[in-house]
Amino acid sequence: MTVQTVDAIKADMYGYTEFDGERLKIVIERKCLKCGCDCMLWVLLHEWLHAMDHWHLDRNDHPDSAGAYYMQAYRIIFGIKE
């Protein structure tokens, strides 16, 4: 997986995840840095969840399974045991 920042993405998007059949790539727009908050971190987390659930990228952009991956990421970040 790679993470890349770019100057601009199409309107109403701050990031996206794509899968080329072999590799996942997360792309985040740099304007997230200008909002004065943790916007880029939240966009990265959102796109990371897409990457963890990458088999849904072609079908349902925001499946319910992403919520389960969010909790898995939360446990990893905060060191919480199942």
C-alpha angles and dihedrals in degrees: 000000000000132000120209134178121214136186096241142008125185117288121292094019129104096176147350141197124222133186120202095190093269110037138032121223127191116201121193127186114237093223086081086078091063097060093080094231139079092284095130091050091052092047090050091049091048092050092043088058088053088051092050089050094038098144088071095056092097097044119029115014095203109025124179089247089071088072090060090050090050090057091046090052090047091054091049094048095047097035095241117163119224 
